[in-house]
Amino acid sequence: MTSYYVGVDGGGTKTAIVIVDDQGNEVTRGKASTSNSAVVGHAKAAETLSNLIQETSASANIELPLAGLWCGLSGSDRPEDHAKLRPAIESLAHEIRLTNDAELAFGALPNEVGVAMVSGTGSIAFGRNEAGVRHRASGWGHIFGDHGSGYDVARKALWHYSAFIDGYGPATSLVDRLTEYWELEEPYALINRVYASKTTKGDIARLSRLVVAEAEAGDDVANTILDQVAADLVIYADTVACKLALGPELDLALVGGMLTHVEPFRDRVLTSLAEKWQLGSVELVTDPALTGARAIAGVGRDVLV
C-alpha cells in the first residue's frame, strides 16, 4: 500500500500544501488563506490547517491518517503555539513535525545543516548545526521586525514617498510609480490607501516589485533601499552562523520571492555574505511545501528543491 506525506508552508499571506507518495512523487497540492496564528489567532489557524489537509487529501482520494506531515508555519514555532495547534491535526498523520516555515528549507541542505534565509512578505534567518542545535534571527513580525523582507522594502519606499512630499527627502521615481500604481488623485490619499482596513500586509509587501523595477531603471533611492534591506538580511544570517559555529563552508537555503525571484537582490545578499563566509551549497527553495513533503518522506535531497 502506498504511503503519503504532506508538506505545509504557512506563510504570512497564504498557506500552501503538497502531498507526495513514498517515492517523493507529487500527487496533489492546494492552498488556503494564511495560517499564521499571530495574524488570525490560534483557533482560526488550526481550522485552516485542518480543513486544508482534509480537503486536499480528499481531492486525491487519499485516506487519513497520512504517513507523515511537516507543517512549517510562520508565527507559530513556539511550544505554546504547538500546544494550541496540534490537537486540530494530530489525528491526520502518524508522524507530525511542527516548525517555523523557514525550517522546511533545511530539507534542501546536506544533513539539514546550514542557514535558511527567508525574504518574502516577512523575513528570518534560521540555522541548524551538526548537533541539531537551532538558532534564529528576525521573524519578529511586521510591526517591529521583518527587516530584510519584501514588506520592509515597501515600508521604506512609503517612507521615502512621504519624505519627498513633505520636502525633506530626495527626489525619486518611486513617487510617480506609487501614485500611478494606486491611482492616487493627490499625494495624501496614500494615507487612506495604506491604512484602509481592506489593505493587507501582503498588499503592502507587493509594492516591493515597484522598488525593484525602479532600482533596475537606475533610481538611486530604490537602489539604496535594496542595499539596506539586503544588509539587514546578511546580519541575521551571519549572526545565526556565528551562534551555531557553522563552517568552514556555509551552506544556504534561500526562500521567499525576494531571494528566489529577484536576482539583483539575491546577488547583493550573497556578495555581502561571501565577504564574511566561504559559501558552500546555495539552494533556491522555490516550493518549500514540496521540499518539506519530500524530506519527511525520506527521499534523497537531489529531488528536494
C-alpha positions in Angstrom: 0.0 0.0 0.0 1.3 3.5 -0.9 2.1 5.8 1.9 1.5 9.6 1.6 3.4 12.5 3.1 2.5 16.2 3.3 4.3 19.4 3.5 2.5 22.6 4.5 4.1 26.0 4.1 2.2 28.5 6.2 3.5 32.0 5.2 2.4 35.4 6.1 -0.2 35.7 3.4 -1.1 32.2 2.3 -0.8 28.5 3.2 0.4 26.0 0.6 0.1 22.2 0.8 1.7 19.5 -1.3 1.1 15.7 -0.9 3.7 13.2 -2.3 3.9 9.4 -2.3 6.6 7.4 -0.7 8.9 7.9 -3.7 8.6 11.6 -3.5 6.3 12.0 -6.5 3.9 14.9 -6.2 0.3 13.6 -6.0 -1.7 16.8 -5.4 -1.5 20.3 -4.0 -3.7 23.1 -2.7 -3.7 26.4 -1.0 -5.7 28.5 1.5 -5.5 31.8 3.4 -2.8 32.5 6.0 -2.4 30.1 8.9 -0.2 32.5 10.8 -1.6 32.4 14.3 0.0 35.8 15.0 -2.3 37.2 12.3 -5.5 35.2 12.6 -5.3 33.7 16.0 -4.7 30.0 17.0 -8.2 28.9 16.6 -8.5 30.2 13.0 -5.0 28.9 12.1 -5.8 25.5 13.4 -9.1 25.4 11.5 -7.4 26.5 8.3 -4.7 23.8 8.6 -7.2 21.0 9.4 -9.6 21.9 6.6 -6.8 22.3 4.1 -5.2 18.9 4.9 -8.5 17.1 4.9 -9.8 18.7 1.7 -6.6 18.3 -0.3 -6.3 14.6 0.8 -10.0 14.0 -0.2 -9.4 15.6 -3.6 -6.9 12.8 -4.4 -8.9 10.1 -2.7 -6.2 9.7 -0.1 -7.4 8.1 3.2 -6.4 9.6 6.5 -4.3 9.4 8.6 -1.3 10.2 6.4 2.1 8.7 7.0 3.8 12.0 7.7 3.1 15.7 8.0 5.5 18.6 8.2 3.9 21.9 8.9 6.2 24.9 8.6 4.3 27.8 10.0 5.3 31.5 10.3 4.3 33.0 13.6 3.7 29.6 15.2 7.0 27.9 16.1 6.9 28.2 19.9 5.8 25.4 22.2 2.7 27.3 23.3 1.7 27.6 19.6 2.2 23.9 19.0 0.1 23.0 22.1 -2.8 25.0 20.6 -2.4 23.8 17.0 -1.6 20.2 17.4 -5.0 19.0 18.7 -6.6 20.0 15.4 -4.2 18.0 13.3 -2.8 15.2 15.4 -5.4 12.6 14.1 -4.5 13.5 10.5 -1.0 11.9 10.3 1.1 9.3 12.1 4.2 11.5 12.2 3.9 15.2 12.7 6.5 17.9 12.6 5.6 21.5 13.6 8.3 24.0 12.9 8.9 27.5 11.7 8.3 27.8 8.0 12.0 28.6 7.4 12.9 25.1 8.6 11.2 23.5 5.6 14.2 24.6 3.6 16.6 22.5 5.6 15.4 19.6 3.6 17.3 21.0 0.7 20.6 21.1 2.6 23.1 18.3 3.2 22.2 16.7 6.6 19.7 19.5 7.1 22.6 21.7 8.4 23.2 25.3 7.4 21.2 28.5 7.3 17.8 29.1 5.8 17.3 32.7 4.8 13.8 33.8 4.1 12.9 37.1 2.5 9.3 37.2 1.3 6.4 39.1 3.0 8.4 38.5 6.2 12.0 37.7 6.9 14.0 35.3 9.1 17.3 33.5 9.2 17.1 30.1 10.8 20.1 27.8 11.3 20.8 24.3 12.4 24.2 22.7 13.2 25.5 19.1 13.2 24.5 18.7 16.8 20.9 19.6 16.0 21.1 22.9 17.8 18.9 25.6 16.3 19.1 29.4 16.3 17.1 32.1 14.7 17.3 35.8 14.0 14.5 38.1 12.9 11.0 36.7 12.4 9.5 39.2 14.9 6.7 40.3 12.6 6.0 43.4 10.6 5.2 45.9 13.4 8.7 46.0 14.8 10.6 43.4 12.8 10.7 41.8 9.3 13.7 43.9 8.3 15.3 42.3 5.2 11.9 41.4 3.7 9.7 42.5 0.8 7.5 44.2 3.3 10.5 46.1 4.6 11.4 47.2 1.0 7.8 48.5 0.6 7.8 50.2 4.0 11.0 52.1 3.1 9.5 53.1 -0.2 6.5 54.5 1.5 8.7 56.5 3.9 10.6 57.9 1.0 7.4 58.9 -0.7 6.2 60.8 2.4 9.7 62.4 2.9 9.7 63.7 -0.7 6.2 65.1 -0.5 6.9 66.8 2.9 10.0 68.4 1.3 12.9 66.8 3.2 13.5 63.7 1.2 15.4 63.2 -2.1 13.7 63.0 -5.4 12.8 59.5 -6.5 10.9 57.9 -9.3 9.1 55.9 -6.7 6.8 58.8 -6.1 5.3 58.7 -9.6 5.3 54.8 -9.6 3.4 54.6 -6.3 1.0 57.4 -7.4 0.3 55.6 -10.6 0.1 52.1 -9.1 -2.6 53.1 -6.5 -4.2 55.6 -8.8 -3.9 58.4 -6.2 -5.6 61.7 -7.1 -3.4 63.6 -4.7 -0.4 62.6 -2.5 -2.2 62.5 0.8 -4.6 59.9 -0.5 -1.8 57.5 0.2 -2.7 57.6 3.9 -6.2 56.3 3.5 -5.0 53.7 0.9 -2.3 52.3 3.2 -4.4 52.3 6.4 -7.6 51.1 4.9 -9.0 48.0 6.6 -9.0 46.1 3.4 -5.3 46.8 2.7 -3.4 43.7 3.9 0.3 43.2 4.8 0.6 41.3 1.6 -0.8 44.3 -0.4 1.9 46.5 1.2 4.7 43.9 0.5 3.8 43.7 -3.2 4.9 47.3 -3.6 8.5 45.9 -3.4 8.1 44.9 -7.1 7.9 48.6 -7.9 11.1 49.3 -5.9 13.0 46.5 -7.8 11.8 47.9 -11.1 12.9 51.4 -10.3 16.2 50.2 -9.0 16.9 48.4 -12.3 15.9 51.6 -14.1 18.6 53.4 -12.1 16.8 55.2 -9.3 19.2 56.0 -6.5 16.7 55.8 -3.7 15.3 52.5 -4.9 18.9 51.0 -5.1 19.7 52.4 -1.6 16.6 50.7 -0.3 17.6 47.3 -1.7 21.1 47.8 -0.3 19.8 48.5 3.2 17.4 45.6 3.2 20.0 43.1 1.9 22.4 44.3 4.6 19.9 43.6 7.3 19.3 40.1 6.0 23.0 39.4 5.9 23.3 40.5 9.5 20.7 37.9 10.5 22.4 35.1 8.6 25.8 36.0 9.9 24.5 36.1 13.5 22.9 32.7 13.2 26.0 31.1 11.6 28.3 32.5 14.3 26.0 31.5 17.1 25.9 27.9 15.8 29.7 27.8 14.9 28.9 26.7 11.4 31.6 26.4 8.7 34.2 26.4 7.4 31.8 26.4 4.4 28.4 27.9 5.0 25.5 26.0 3.2 22.5 28.2 2.5 18.9 27.6 1.5 17.2 30.7 0.1 13.5 31.0 0.4 10.9 33.7 -0.5 10.3 35.8 -3.6 12.9 38.5 -2.8 15.7 35.8 -2.8 14.4 33.3 -5.3 13.0 35.6 -7.9 14.8 38.9 -7.6 18.3 38.2 -8.8 19.7 41.7 -8.2 18.6 41.5 -4.5 19.9 37.9 -4.2 23.3 39.0 -5.7 23.5 41.8 -3.1 22.9 39.3 -0.3 25.3 36.6 -1.5 28.1 39.1 -2.4 27.9 40.6 1.1 27.7 37.3 2.9 30.7 36.0 0.9 32.9 38.7 2.4 32.5 37.0 5.8 32.0 33.4 4.9 33.1 30.8 2.4 29.9 29.8 0.8 29.2 26.2 0.1 25.9 24.8 -1.3 23.4 27.6 -2.2 20.0 26.2 -2.9 17.0 28.2 -4.1 13.9 26.7 -2.5 11.0 27.8 -4.6 8.5 25.3 -3.3 9.0 24.9 0.5 5.9 22.7 0.9 7.2 20.2 -1.7 10.6 20.3 -0.1 9.1 19.6 3.3 6.9 16.8 2.0 9.8 15.0 0.3 12.0 15.5 3.3 9.6 13.9 5.8 9.1 11.1 3.2 12.8 10.5 3.5 13.6 10.7 -0.2 17.0 11.9 -1.5 17.8 15.6 -1.4 18.6 15.5 -5.1 14.9 16.0 -5.7 14.1 18.2 -2.7 14.3 21.7 -4.2 
